């Protein structure tokens, strides 16, 4: 028989109920959106004094015609589907896609998954736009977006305010990401 499980904290129960109610309301009032992976470039340039930013080629998440990269106004980030990172660490790109497909565990606490990462290093320690991705029957839902890093518990919701949630047909979603690695060939 094993030790008894501790009773859940009231704050966890309240949060669970409010998330379930909010999600049910969302589910009843939302239609599926179209997700596309569109090639994008974060331009590189040189600063006076010798510092520079590298040009990065990546696949932007475009939802019903709107670039998700442009929404949070974090221009120094690129999606986790970045050609330069694929060329250096193909295995990490495969893991990123598997996280988006819910095959691998999330890369941040509280089941949060990176969507956009710092363009120069790809390290979530420098900051990432993250969200929750869940399967709901025949749909994949992206929501609860925020800006966070891998060394603090705080998630800044301000940069992503008003973004999502998005419901995407699961079959289309899965096909899109299975094809994604082929699109990531370095330019």
Helices and strands as residue ranges (DSSP letters): H 10-29, E 35-42, E 45-46, E 52-53, E 56-63, E 66-67, H 68-71, E 77-79, H 83-88, H 90-100, E 113-118, G 124-126, E 128-136, E 139-148, G 158-160, E 166-169, H 170-183
